[in-house]
Amino acid sequence: ENINEFLKENDSELVKGPMALGAIMGALSKHYSGIKEELVLREGKRYRLAEKYRPLISEIKMGFESARQAVTR
């Protein structure tokens, strides 16, 4: 739900269902894609952002929010 709210605010296509979200998160995790370092970590049926990338993702998110506010002014 939170992801779709963010996508809607940014005029992006919404995630259609839980399986689609699972596929996206799986693609970002080492378990599915064979990448050397995970962006997200799987914990049971949930995913969380790897600590190493939290500051970078926060910075990117703030950039998106600033750009969105500039457009709405």
C-alpha positions as CSV (number, residue, x, y, z in Angstrom):
1,E,0.0,0.0,0.0
2,N,2.8,2.4,0.9
3,I,4.6,1.8,-2.3
4,N,1.4,2.4,-4.4
5,E,0.8,5.6,-2.4
6,F,4.3,6.8,-3.3
7,L,3.9,5.8,-6.9
8,K,0.5,7.5,-7.2
9,E,1.9,10.7,-5.8
10,N,4.7,10.6,-8.4
11,D,2.3,9.8,-11.3
12,S,3.9,6.4,-11.8
13,E,2.3,3.0,-12.7
14,L,1.0,1.2,-9.6
15,V,2.0,-2.2,-8.5
16,K,-0.9,-4.5,-9.5
17,G,-0.7,-7.1,-6.7
18,P,1.3,-8.8,-4.0
19,M,2.9,-11.2,-6.4
20,A,4.2,-8.2,-8.5
21,L,5.7,-6.6,-5.4
22,G,7.2,-10.0,-4.4
23,A,8.8,-10.2,-7.9
24,I,10.2,-6.7,-7.6
25,M,11.6,-7.3,-4.1
26,G,13.0,-10.7,-5.1
27,A,14.8,-9.1,-8.1
28,L,16.5,-6.8,-5.6
29,S,17.6,-9.5,-3.3
30,K,20.7,-11.7,-3.7
31,H,18.5,-14.8,-3.2
32,Y,16.9,-14.4,-6.6
33,S,19.1,-12.4,-8.8
34,G,22.6,-13.7,-8.0
35,I,23.9,-10.2,-7.3
36,K,26.9,-9.8,-5.0
37,E,25.2,-7.6,-2.5
38,E,21.5,-7.3,-1.6
39,L,19.7,-4.0,-1.7
40,V,16.9,-5.6,0.3
41,L,17.0,-8.5,2.8
42,R,14.3,-11.1,3.0
43,E,13.0,-11.9,6.5
44,G,10.3,-14.6,6.2
45,K,7.6,-13.1,4.0
46,R,8.8,-9.6,4.4
47,Y,11.6,-7.5,3.0
48,R,13.7,-4.7,4.5
49,L,16.2,-2.3,3.0
50,A,19.8,-3.2,3.7
51,E,21.3,-0.8,6.3
52,K,24.2,0.1,4.1
53,Y,21.8,1.6,1.5
54,R,19.4,3.4,3.8
55,P,21.2,6.8,3.7
56,L,21.5,6.7,-0.1
57,I,17.8,5.7,-0.6
58,S,16.8,8.5,1.9
59,E,18.8,11.0,-0.1
60,I,17.2,9.9,-3.4
61,K,13.7,10.0,-1.8
62,M,14.3,13.6,-0.6
63,G,15.4,14.6,-4.1
64,F,12.2,13.2,-5.5
65,E,10.1,15.0,-2.9
66,S,12.0,18.3,-3.5
67,A,11.5,18.0,-7.3
68,R,7.8,17.2,-6.8
69,Q,7.3,20.2,-4.5
70,A,9.1,22.4,-7.0
71,V,6.7,21.3,-9.8
72,T,3.6,21.8,-7.7
73,R,4.6,25.4,-6.8
